[in-house]
């Protein structure tokens, strides 16, 4: 039965007035409580900021809001952005495509990678944040701006979107840092604010997986066990709260998140570095990290292995990755010495690293561990590329202080355990990859130490 013009008019008004109806009855997607709150806030308030825990479905909700706005009235415009164009295209717009897949919402030819073009004055567009001028020239009586991963959006882009004088603004993301426009919006009485804690989500409330992909009780327990309920990692990724940003933290949650989001290319001529942190206690893990310049390529974790087995795994992974022996750095403290001895017996001239030794820069660092963390790894992570792996948030638990000599000193693993935290085995394995940190050019005709399975010529 073909609907009458009156029926179409009534439906169109219903869609405009009720975003929850649009998503659940038109898009056929079931929403949970906080998702409904966000959609209704976009309808009711000029500006809405949403800080959220990890895996709460926030990006899906932002994409649902975009489609509702676009379908609510002719000549509507949606402008979306995120800290990088990769995030715009591969995260936000992937959700934009997924939610309408197989549904006759738009003409097929209207949907492009980061655009939906219904008419010249009726469209949605994804913009990167490297050129604020891209945000100029959009005018509509019905204009919605959506900023995903809002903690990472620069002040220049916020100011550029201010110039649009949009009808509605939606800022949404993990509360990664307690400074900047996104954090300030939660102190602004003119902004409607929503917080999503992991304990609000349906999987946690129901005690079972109700919506696949959302955070679960097991995820909460894992974060609690590894990082502690008082940690910034737990605050951000579980409670959806801004970090306290302790002045004694070497690396912040925001810096780790950016490194996980970053995509770096590597060149074949760059050597790989291996860091091996050997378990010293029953609940610790032996960890192997492979880093190639500005990119971490591989992480392997082993539990309950003796020194012979750990040495065997080091050899296996080194051969698979083409890591030369002189680029294998093994924590030699404790039972790590046995691993180094075994590898030397096998003819592998690996480097045993005692991070308790004196730093090269003894004026500023109490020992080598402090120098590698604060002098090397802290700088590297500003441009580094980490895998999408929660274990690397261990870095946020590494704290420091200054001793009576004015030297920077890193908290020991033992002191971390006293705070109820697990040993930062993954973080330490990554730190060890910087133990040989000077840039060295090795001519191609030079002979590396045997046995050698790579063909690299540049070390970092």
For each residue, the residues with C-beta under 8 A, 3 or more apart:
1:
2:
3: 7 8 11
4: 7 8
5: 8 9
6: 9 10
7: 3 4 10 11
8: 3 4 5 11 12
9: 5 6 12 13
10: 6 7 13 14
11: 3 7 8 14 15
12: 8 9 15 16 72 73
13: 9 10 16 17
14: 10 11 17 18 21
15: 11 12 18 21 22 26 68 71 72
16: 12 13 72 73
17: 13 14 43
18: 14 15 21 22
19: 22 23 39 40 42 43 64 65 68 72
20: 23 24 31 36 39 40
21: 14 15 18 24 25 26
22: 15 18 19 25 26 27 67 68 71 72
23: 19 20 26 27 29 31 39 64 67 68
24: 20 21 27 28 29 30 31
25: 21 22 28
26: 15 21 22 23 71 105
27: 22 23 24 64 67 99 100 103 105
28: 24 25 103
29: 23 24 64 99
30: 24
31: 20 23 24 35 36 39 64
32: 35 36 57 201 202 211
33: 36 37 200
34: 37 38 56 61 194 196 200 201
35: 31 32 38 39 57 60 61 64
36: 20 31 32 33 39 40
37: 33 34 40 41 194
38: 34 35 41 42 48 50 61 65 170 172 194
39: 19 20 23 31 35 36 42 43 61 64 65 68
40: 19 20 36 37 43 44
41: 37 38 44 45 48 192 194
42: 19 38 39 45 48 65 68 69 144 168 170
43: 17 19 39 40
44: 40 41 192
45: 41 42 48 168 191 192
46: 167 168 169 190
47: 168 169 170 171 185 190 191 192
48: 38 41 42 45 168 169 170 171 191 192 193 194
49: 150 171 172 182 185 186 191 192 193 194
50: 38 58 61 170 171 172 173 193 194 195 196
51: 173 174 175 182 186 193 194 195 196 240 241 242
52: 56 58 172 173 174 175 195 196 240
53: 56 174 196 197 198 201 215 236 237 238 239 240
54: 174 198 215 219 236 237 238
55: 213 214 215 219
56: 34 52 53 196 198 200 201 214 215 240
57: 32 35 60 61 201 211 213 214
58: 50 52 61 62 148 172 173 196
59: 62 63 91 92 95 148 172
60: 35 57 63 64 95 99
61: 34 35 38 39 50 57 58 64 65 172
62: 58 59 65 66 80 92 95 146 148 170 172
63: 59 60 66 67 92 93 95 96 98 99
64: 19 23 27 29 31 35 39 60 61 67 68 99
65: 19 38 39 42 61 62 68 69 144 146 170
66: 62 63 69 70 78 80 96 124 144 146
67: 22 23 27 63 64 70 71 96 99 100 105
68: 15 19 22 23 39 42 64 65 71 72
69: 42 65 66 72 76 78 142 144 168
70: 66 67 76 78 116 118 122 123 124
71: 15 22 26 67 68 76 105
72: 12 15 16 19 22 68 69 76 142
73: 12 16 76 142
74: 122
75: 119 121 122 140 141 142
76: 69 70 71 72 73 122 140 142 143 144
77: 121 122 123 124 125 138 140 142 143 144
78: 66 69 70 116 123 124 125 143 144 145 146
79: 124 125 127 135 138 143 144 145 146 161 164 166
80: 62 66 88 92 93 96 114 124 125 126 127 145 146 147 148
81: 88 126 127 128 129 135 145 146 147 148 153 157 161
82: 85 87 88 91 92 129 147 148 149 152 153
83: 87 129 149 152 153 154 258 261
84: 87 88 128 129 152 261
85: 82 88 89 126 128 129 130
86: 89 90 91 261 263
87: 82 83 84 90 91 92 148 149 261
88: 80 81 82 84 85 91 92 93 114 126 127 128 148
89: 85 86 92 93 94 113 114 126
90: 86 87 93 94
91: 59 82 86 87 88 94 95 148 149
92: 59 62 63 80 82 87 88 89 95 96 126 146 148
93: 63 80 88 89 90 96 97 113 114 126
94: 89 90 91 97 98
95: 59 60 62 63 91 92 98 99
96: 63 66 67 80 92 93 99 100 116 124 126
97: 93 94 100 101 111
98: 63 94 95 101
99: 27 29 60 63 64 67 95 96
100: 27 67 96 97 103 105 106 111
101: 97 98
102:
103: 27 28 100
104:
105: 26 27 67 71 100
106: 100 110 111 116 118
107: 110 118
108: 111
109:
110: 106 107 116 117 118
111: 97 100 106 108 115 116
112: 115 116 117
113: 89 93
114: 80 88 89 93 125 126
115: 111 112 123 124 125 126
116: 70 78 96 106 110 111 112 123 124
117: 110 112 123
118: 70 106 107 110 122 123
119: 75 122 123
120: 123
121: 75 77 140
122: 70 74 75 76 77 118 119
123: 70 77 78 115 116 117 118 119 120
124: 66 70 77 78 79 80 96 115 116
125: 77 78 79 80 114 115
126: 80 81 85 88 89 92 93 96 114 115
127: 79 80 81 88 134 135
128: 81 84 85 88 131 134
129: 81 82 83 84 85 132 153 154 157
130: 85
131: 128 134
132: 129 135 156 157 159 160
133: 136 160
134: 127 128 131 160
135: 79 81 127 132 138 157 160 161 163 164
136: 133 160 163
137:
138: 77 79 135 143 164
139: 143 164
140: 75 76 77 121 143 167
141: 75 167
142: 69 72 73 75 76 77 167
143: 76 77 78 79 138 139 140 164 165 166 167 168
144: 42 65 66 69 76 77 78 79 166 167 168 169 170
145: 78 79 80 81 161 164 166 168 169 170
146: 62 65 66 78 79 80 81 92 170 172
147: 80 81 82 150 153 157 158 161 169 170 171 172 173
148: 58 59 62 80 81 82 87 88 91 92 172 173
149: 82 83 87 91 152 153 173 174 261
150: 49 147 153 171 172 173 181 182
151: 173 174 175 176 177 180 182 183 254
152: 82 83 84 149 173 176 254 257 258 261
153: 81 82 83 129 147 149 150 157 158 171 181 182
154: 83 129 157 158
155: 158 159 180 181
156: 132 159 160
157: 81 129 132 135 147 153 154 160 161
158: 147 153 154 155 161 162 181
159: 132 155 156 162 163
160: 132 133 134 135 136 156 157 163 164
161: 79 81 135 145 147 157 158 164 166 169
162: 158 159 165
163: 135 136 159 160
164: 79 135 138 139 143 145 160 161
165: 143 162
166: 79 143 144 145 161 169
167: 46 140 141 142 143 144
168: 42 45 46 47 48 69 143 144 145
169: 46 47 48 144 145 147 161 166
170: 38 42 47 48 50 62 65 144 145 146 147
171: 47 48 49 50 147 150 153 182 185
172: 38 49 50 52 58 59 61 62 146 147 148 150
173: 50 51 52 58 147 148 149 150 151 152 176 182
174: 51 52 53 54 149 151 236 237 240 257
175: 51 52 151 178 182 183 236 240 241 242 243
176: 151 152 173 236 243 252 253 254 257
177: 151 180 183 242 243 245 252 253 254
178: 175 183 242 243 244 245
179: 183 184 245
180: 151 155 177 183 184
181: 150 153 155 158 184 185
182: 49 51 150 151 153 171 173 175 185 186
183: 151 175 177 178 179 180 186 187 242
184: 179 180 181 187 188
185: 47 49 171 181 182 188 191 193
186: 49 51 182 183 191 193 242
187: 183 184
188: 184 185 191
189:
190: 46 47
191: 45 47 48 49 185 186 188
192: 41 44 45 47 48 49
193: 48 49 50 51 185 186
194: 34 37 38 41 48 49 50 51
195: 50 51 52 240 241
196: 34 50 51 52 53 56 58 200 201 240
197: 53 200 201 238 239 240
198: 53 54 56 201 204 215 219 220 237 238 239 240
199: 204 205 220
200: 33 34 56 196 197 204 205
201: 32 34 53 56 57 196 197 198 204 205 214 215
202: 32 205 206 210 211 214
203: 206 208 209 210 211 214 215 216 217
204: 198 199 200 201 207 215 216 217 220
205: 199 200 201 202
206: 202 203 210
207: 204 217
208: 203
209: 203 212 214 216
210: 202 203 206 214
211: 32 57 202 203 214
212: 209
213: 55 57
214: 55 56 57 201 202 203 209 210 211
215: 53 54 55 56 198 201 203 204 219 220 238
216: 203 204 209 219 220
217: 203 204 207 220 221
218: 221 222
219: 54 55 198 215 216 222 223
220: 198 199 204 215 216 217 223 224 238
221: 217 218 224 225
222: 218 219 225 226 390
223: 219 220 226 227 233 234 237 238 390
224: 220 221 227 228 229 234 238
225: 221 222 422
226: 222 223 391 394 421 422
227: 223 224 231 233 234 393 394 396 397 421
228: 224 231 234 397 419 420 421
229: 224 234
230: 234 419
231: 227 228 234 235 396 397 421
232: 235 236 243 244 245 246 249 252 253 396
233: 223 227 236 237 253 393 396 397
234: 223 224 227 228 229 230 231 237 238 239
235: 231 232 238 239 241 242 243 244
236: 53 54 174 175 176 232 233 239 240 241 242 243 253
237: 53 54 174 198 223 233 234 253 390 393
238: 53 54 197 198 215 220 223 224 234 235
239: 53 197 198 234 235 236
240: 51 52 53 56 174 175 195 196 197 198 236
241: 51 175 195 235 236
242: 51 175 177 178 183 186 235 236 245
243: 175 176 177 178 232 235 236 252 253 254
244: 178 232 235
245: 177 178 179 232 242 249 252
246: 232 249 399
247:
248: 399 400 401
249: 232 245 246 252 396 397 398 399 400
250: 373 374 377 378 395 398 399 400 410
251: 255 256 377 378 381 395 396 398
252: 176 177 232 243 245 249 255 256 396
253: 176 177 232 233 236 237 243 256 257 393 396
254: 151 152 176 177 243 257 258
255: 251 252 258 259 381 382
256: 251 252 253 259 260 381 386 392 393 395 396
257: 152 174 176 253 254 260 261
258: 83 152 254 255 261 262
259: 255 256 262 381 384 385 386 392
260: 256 257 386 387 388 389 392
261: 83 84 86 87 149 152 257 258
262: 258 259 383 384 385 386
263: 86 385
264: 293 294 295 383 384 385
265: 295
266: 270 292 293 294 295 297
267: 270 293 458
268: 455 456
269: 456 457 458
270: 266 267 292 293 456 458 460
271: 292 323 324 327 442 454 456 457 458 459 460
272: 290 291 292 297 321 322 323 327 454 456
273: 290 291 292 323 327 329 433 434 436 460
274: 288 289 290 291 314 317 318 321 323 327 328 329 433
275: 287 288 289 291 329 428 429 430 431 432 433 435
276: 286 287 288 310 314 328 329 330 331 336 339 429 432
277: 286 287 331 336 425 426 428 429 432
278: 286 307 310 330 331 334 335 336 339
279: 284 285 286 302 303 305 335 425
280: 284 333 334 335 336 413 423
281: 284 423
282:
283: 422 423
284: 279 280 281 422 423 425
285: 279 301 302 303 423 425 426
286: 276 277 278 279 301 302 303 305 310 425
287: 275 276 277 299 300 301 302 425 426 428 429
288: 274 275 276 298 299 300 302 313 314 317 429
289: 274 275 296 298 299 426 429 430 432 433
290: 272 273 274 296 297 298 299 317 321 323 433
291: 272 273 274 275 295 296 297 430 433
292: 266 270 271 272 273 295 297
293: 264 266 267 270 460
294: 264 266 380 383 384 385
295: 264 265 266 291 292 384 385
296: 289 290 291 299 384 385 386 387 392 430
297: 266 272 290 291 292 321
298: 288 289 290 317 321
299: 287 288 289 290 296 387 389 391 426 429
300: 287 288 313 317
301: 285 286 287 391 425 426
302: 279 285 286 287 288 305 309 310 313
303: 279 285 286
304:
305: 279 286 302 309 310 313
306: 309 310
307: 278 310 311 335 338 339 342
308: 311 312 342
309: 302 305 306 312 313
310: 276 278 286 302 305 306 307 313 314 339
311: 307 308 314 315 339 342 343 346
312: 308 309 315 316
313: 288 300 302 305 309 310 316 317
314: 274 276 288 310 311 317 318 328 330 339 343 350
315: 311 312 318 319 343 346 348
316: 312 313 319 320
317: 274 288 290 298 300 313 314 320 321 323
318: 274 314 315 321 322 323 325 328 348 453
319: 315 316 322 453
320: 316 317
321: 272 274 290 297 298 317 318 454
322: 272 318 319 453 454 455 456
323: 271 272 273 274 290 317 318 327 328 453 454
324: 271 327 328 448 449 452 453 454 456
325: 318 328 343 348 349 350 449 451 452
326: 349 350 351 436 448 449
327: 271 272 273 274 323 324 436 459
328: 274 276 314 318 323 324 325 343 348 350 351
329: 273 274 275 276 350 351 353 432 433 435 436
330: 276 278 314 336 339 340 343 350 351 352 353 432
331: 276 277 278 334 336 353 355 428 432
332: 336 337 340 352 353 354
333: 280 336 337 354 355 356
334: 278 280 331 337
335: 278 279 280 307 338 339
336: 276 277 278 280 330 331 332 333 339 340 352
337: 332 333 334 340 341 352
338: 307 335 341 342
339: 276 278 307 310 311 314 330 335 336 342 343
340: 330 332 336 337 343 344 350 352
341: 337 338 344 345
342: 307 308 311 338 339 345 346
343: 311 314 315 325 328 330 339 340 346 348 350
344: 340 341 347 348 349 350
345: 341 342
346: 311 315 342 343
347: 344 450 451
348: 315 318 325 328 343 344 451
349: 325 326 344 449
350: 314 325 326 328 329 330 340 343 344
351: 326 328 329 330 435 436
352: 330 332 336 337 340
353: 329 330 331 332 368 432 435
354: 332 333 357 368
355: 331 333 367 368 369 372 431 432 435
356: 333 367 368 369
357: 354 367 368
358: 362 367 368
359: 362 364 365 366 367 368 370 371 375
360: 368 371
361: 364 365 371 375
362: 358 359 365 407
363: 407
364: 359 361 371 375 407 408
365: 359 361 362 368 370 371 374 375 407 408 409
366: 359 370 403 405 407 408 409 410
367: 355 356 357 358 359 370 371 409 410
368: 353 354 355 356 357 358 359 360 365 371 372 435
369: 355 356 372 373 410 431
370: 359 365 366 367 373 374 375 400 407 408 409 410
371: 359 360 361 364 365 367 368 374 375 376
372: 355 368 369 375 376 377 431 432 434 435 437
373: 250 369 370 376 377 378 398 400 410 431
374: 250 365 370 371 377 378 400 408 410
375: 359 361 364 365 370 371 372 378 379
376: 371 372 373 379 380 431 434 437
377: 250 251 372 373 374 380 381 395 430 431 434
378: 250 251 373 374 375 381 382
379: 375 376 382
380: 294 376 377 383 384 434
381: 251 255 256 259 377 378 384 386 395
382: 255 378 379
383: 262 264 294 380
384: 259 262 264 294 295 296 380 381
385: 259 262 263 264 294 295 296
386: 256 259 260 262 296 381 389 392
387: 260 296 299 392
388: 260
389: 260 299 386 392
390: 222 223 237 393
391: 226 299 301 394 426
392: 256 259 260 296 386 387 389 395 426 427 430
393: 227 233 237 253 256 390 396
394: 226 227 391 397 398 424 425 426 427
395: 250 251 256 377 381 392 398 424 427 430
396: 227 231 232 233 249 251 252 253 256 393
397: 227 228 231 233 249 394 416 421 424 427
398: 249 250 251 373 394 395 410 411 424 427
399: 246 248 249 250 410 411
400: 248 249 250 370 373 374 408 409 410 411
401: 248 408 409 411
402: 406 407 408 409
403: 366 406 407 409
404:
405: 366
406: 402 403
407: 362 363 364 365 366 370 402 403
408: 364 365 366 370 374 400 401 402
409: 365 366 367 370 400 401 402 403
410: 250 366 367 369 370 373 374 398 399 400
411: 398 399 400 401 415 416
412: 415 416
413: 280 416 417 423 424 428
414: 417 418
415: 411 412 418 419
416: 397 411 412 413 419 421 422 423 424
417: 413 414 420 421 422 423
418: 414 415
419: 228 230 415 416
420: 228 417
421: 226 227 228 231 397 416 417 424
422: 225 226 283 284 416 417 425
423: 280 281 283 284 285 413 416 417 428
424: 394 395 397 398 413 416 421 427 428
425: 277 279 284 285 286 287 301 394 422 428 429
426: 277 285 287 289 299 301 391 392 394 429 430
427: 392 394 395 397 398 424 430 431
428: 275 277 287 331 413 423 424 425 431 432
429: 275 276 277 287 288 289 299 425 426 432 433
430: 275 289 291 296 377 392 395 426 427 433
431: 275 355 369 372 373 376 377 427 428 434
432: 275 276 277 289 329 330 331 353 355 372 428 429 435
433: 273 274 275 289 290 291 329 429 430
434: 273 372 376 377 380 431 437
435: 275 329 351 353 355 368 372 432
436: 273 326 327 329 351 459
437: 372 376 434 460
438:
439: 458 459 460
440: 458 459
441: 457 458 459
442: 271 446 448 456 457 458 459
443: 446 457
444: 457
445:
446: 442 443
447:
448: 324 326 442 452 454
449: 324 325 326 349 452
450: 347
451: 325 347 348
452: 324 325 448 449
453: 318 319 322 323 324
454: 271 272 321 322 323 324 448
455: 268 322
456: 268 269 270 271 272 322 324 442 459
457: 269 271 441 442 443 444
458: 267 269 270 271 439 440 441 442
459: 271 327 436 439 440 441 442 456
460: 270 271 273 293 437 439
